[in-house]
């Protein structure tokens, strides 16, 4: 694993932001660096946007993301109108846009600034980084288990929660699986990576990873399958081997953490994710019950408007700075813990219309990348197929994460959209090559 060094200032800033969000958690967790250090990312993002200011019309005019853009701007418009009706506070509105909008701004900057050659090196860096992280997780598990227990066992990422660890784990799997379908990796390579992921998922108690990997394997096999007996046998064999490794890992997860006996029962998963005891049993809202709980406690007696358009962008926000914390959060935040999930905040502030628009934005990219896979398979464009497959994985993960966690409202969201931008980067350079 080597850090990537480039001469281009804009690409260097993008890489610096990715490095920073990957490693800053290690220093805040282990060396007492204050949490306020995360705000440096905001400074870097504003600087990068300033350096790219002349390219904003080109970014906004990119036809590849036309539908994505329509859905996001419609979301902002509807949520802002609702905020004016419910009680508009400019500073809270700006803070809310900052919280979930910085990831989207970084997405634009990635596909505008990043070159394909640097993107390829960054992908390789993530795979190498994961190998190092696995070694660190092993050391923490063997020698520091009393300090780093269960889902706090996050290796280089050092967070007290597993968001970054889960995210990097999933993308490394997407990378290796995409390499396999592009004939750049063997079944042995896939299984070796799967064994590594299985180890990290077991000792760091990343239960959800098992569910996500099964879903990703099924989607990748279905979309990349070619109608030949050899290919069908080959891909199904790979999928069966991956499932076998996951089954062994799941068995050891229960052995190390007996409280998860029966976790992989479908009924148990749904029950745990929707119980009105809340996330970690600390609040009312959990992954699958956000809309019913919010309706029950907040929207049932307020008419149809709140259900459709919410209480307005910014009106349920929280910040470490008191003047950026809404009255709604002061009254209900600690009880309901709605900030744990992107879906619950979106529904509160923008209603079912806003939440649907947010989901549709990522669904539009998912559809585009599915079409891209089919097209590149027909054209036998292996290089672009690799990018389309990774982008597909990023779109699937993005949609799952809306319900699963709040990464899209946090610093780690930039990792998500870097991978989401890869197919657009590849397409742009392919067009430039054809033009030249």
Phi, psi and omega in degrees: 000124177230139174294141183271131178243127179230155181278327183296126186297318184292315178294324178297322179291321177299313179297320179299320179293320177296314178301316185297314183289334177288321191252343185297327179299327178297321182281326177290327182280326190248340186234013174073016176294131184294150179299337179297345178299337180296336182290347174300329177299322178297319180297313180296321180294317179295318178298314180297319178297322178296317180294336182256013189301326180289341181265001182301315178302323180292320177299311183291337181268005180293117184290340181298331184242026183304310182293319177305315182295318179299315181294318181293315180293326176294321176299313180298317181297310183294320179291328179286318176301316179297322179297320178296322180289320185275339184130100188271131175233110187302316184293323177290322177299313180296322180293320178295315178298321177299317186297312180255349182274336182297325177297320181290321176298317179296324177302312178300314183294326179297307184286343178276320188262326190284133176266153185300320182297319179289323178299318179298317179293326179292321177300314179298322178300317181298320179294315178296321178299321182293324176299315179295318180298322178299319178297319179293319177299318178299315179297316179298320182292320183283323190242343184230032185297329181293333180266319181251090183256144172049236188282009171263003181271078192246017173057230183293339187277339164059013181279157175279352172235167191261017184302309181292318180300313178299316184296312179296321177303312181295321182286327174297319177297316178299319180298309183292321178295320177295321176299319180298313182288345176258013178061032177253358179212147180269171175299322179300319180295318179298315182291324177296316177296320179297321178295319178297314178296319179301318179298310181297317181297325181287305187288332179266006175057046178267070186301319185296335181304320181299317180294316181297318183294320177301314179298315181296317179300314181298317180294314181297315180297315182299316186280334182262357183292131176251149188281070172219145183301320182297313181294318180299313180297316183298312184289321179292324176297315178299316180297318179297320179295319178298315179297324179295317178297319179295323179296318177296316180298319179297323178297318180288330176301314180293326179293320180282321180239084185302337182295347180263016174304125180084004183299325186276009169285129185303317180298321180294318180299312181295318180297316181295327184275350184235003182295140178277053172240344173088171182299118181065017181059033179245357180204176183281331189265134173231186193299317187258003184241013186303309184295311178300319182292316179296319176299315184297316188264339187234323192254351186296325185251020184246010181085181185283336186303309183299322179294325181279317189234001175074190182265004175104143180301126178098341188279001175232020187280160176226150173210156173295339175270122188301323184290349177255013178257130183283157175297325179300315180295319180302324181278322192234349188301311183289335180280316187262340178051042183288345179286351180291341185224136178300320183300318183290322178292316180300317181293319178300313188273330186234001176071187182293329178294314180295317179297319178297318178297321179295316178296317181296329178301313180283329176296326179296322176290321178302313180297318180299319182285329174298314177298323179296321178296314180298319181293313182290332174295317179294320181279350185056038178270085189296321182298313180288328177301322178300314180292319180298321180294318178294318177298321176302312178301319180296321179293318178297313180298320179302316182290322177295319184294336177303322179268324192286319184206194180243026183302328182288352175252006183237179183298325183296347179300337181292333175295316181303310186281341172300312179290329178294332183275348187302315179299325180291321176299313180297317180295319181300315183288328176296319178295319179297322180294320179293322180295319181282000000 
